[in-house]
């Protein structure tokens, strides 16, 4: 049964299960939030748990999505650690208009933009894309010197593989890890 909540919230689907006895969980399925509950809960308990689990999932998602300021601090740290502090961007920000790239850099004004699609990916993958774009501040083209800078990031090859695999499976939704709670808990 799907029931939309307040207009600022995504669609919420509640799935009841007779086999589920104690736990309540929530996860994203596309744009929708799915909340799994025991069939034995009352409508009032359902409403309370749906609100609790949606709030918990949204808090968790916000923690995993750094702000533009966080990105700038992260880029500075990565430059210091892997590029000798030589790459100094003027700005680093998330953008929603990059559907075929993970990031972009304009060396002439030292601006870096990362696709918001990266926000759900592991931190080490985001770090790789940042290092890649920071390297463009040192070497504009994808030549040997550029790749030597990028290779200083120890997880570069692993992140490249992750992004290639993700791109190949782009038609599929990546699996979500449900947030779980026990209704017996306070």
N, C-alpha and C positions, 0 to 999 in steps of 0.2 A: 504494500500500500504506500503510495507516494503522496506526500503532503507538503506543499511548499510552505515555508515559514515566512517571517518578515521579509519584505521586499529586498532588503540588503543581503539576505542569506541565500545560499544556493538551495536547490531542491533537496529535500531530505526524504529518504526512503527508509522505513522501519521494517525489518524482517524479524518475525517471531519464529522461534524454534522450540519444539517440544523437547528436543534432546539437550538444548542449552539449559543448564540448571542455575548457574551462579554468575556467570560473567556477562558483561555487556561490552561490546566493542564497536568502534566506528572507524571508517576509512573512506577515502575518496574513490569514486568510480566515475571517471570522467569529470564532469562538472557537478555531479551529485554526491551527497554524503550519505553513506549507507550506515545505519545503526542496527546492530544485531543484538536482540534481547531475548531473554527466556519468555516462552509463551505464557508462563504463570503470572507475569507482572500485570497489575491493574492498569487501566488507562491513565490514572493519575501518576503511578510510578513510571509508566512509559514516558509521559510528557516530561517528568523531572529528569529521567535518565537521558532522554534525547537532548534536552537543553544542556545538561552536564557534559555529555560526550561531544556534542558539536562545539561547545566552548573549549573543551580540552584539545580537540583536534585543531581548531583554529589557532589556539595559543601555540601549540607545537609547530604548526606551519609558519607562524610569524617568527618564532625563534630560529627556524632554519633558513629564513629569507633575510639576509643582511640588507641594510639600507645603503644608499649611495655613499653616505659618510663612512659606513663600515667597509665598503668596497675600497674607498680611497685609502683608509688605514691599512687594509689588507694588502693593497697594491704596493704601498710604501714598504711594508714589512717584507714582501716577496722580492722587491727590487733590492733592498738591503741585503737579504739573505742570499739570493742567487745571481744578482746582476751587479754586485758591488755598489749598490746605491746609485748607479749611473742613470737609470731610467726614472724620470720624475714627471709623472703625468700632471697636467693642469686640472683634469677632472676625470672621474671614473663613475659611470652610472649605468643603471639597468635601463633597457629599452624594450618595448613590446613590438617593434616593427621589424625585427630581424628573424625571418622564418627560415632562411637558407644558410645563415651564418651563426656561429656561436658568439662571435665578438668582432669588433672592428676598432681600428685605431687610425687617427688622423695625425701623423707625425708633425705636420706644419703647425698645428695648434696644441699638440700634446694631449688630445682628448681620446679617451677609451670608452667604448660602449659595449656592454655585455647583454646578450639576449636573455630576457626574463625566463626563457625556457630552461636556463641553467640553474635556476633557483631551487629546483627539486632534486638536483644532482648532488653527489657526494662533494664535500669541500675540496678534496684533492683534485677533482676534475675542474671545479671552478678556479682553483689555484693555477692549474695548468693553462687554462684559457687566459687568465690574467698575465701569467709569465709570457705566454705567446704574444699577447698584445703589447706588453711592456717591452719585449724584445724589438718590436717595430719602432719604438722610440730610439733605439740604438742602431737599427739596421732596417730600412724601410722595406726591402724586398726579401722574398723567400729564397735567399741564396745560402751558401755554405756558412758564411759568417752569422747570418740570422739563426740558422739551425744550431750552430754551436752555442749561441746564447740560450736558446730554448732547452738544449740538452743539459744545461746546468741544473734544471729542475729534476730531481731524482725520479719522479713518477710520470715524466713526460710520455714515455712509450706506453705505459699502462693507461694513462688518460686518453691518449690518441686511440688506443684499442677500444676503450669504453665508448668514446664518442662515435667511432666507426660502427660499432655494434648497435648503439642506440639509433644512429641514423638509418642503418639497414632495416631496423625493426620499427621504423617511425609510424607505421600504420597500426601498431599494437600499443595498447596502454601499458606503461611500465607497471609492474606489480606494486601495490601499496602495502605497507606494513600497518596492520590495524592497531589502533590505540585500544588497550584493554583495561577494564576495571571490574571489580567484583561488587555487585549490588549489596553484598553483605557488609562492605566497607562503609564507613561514615559518609 
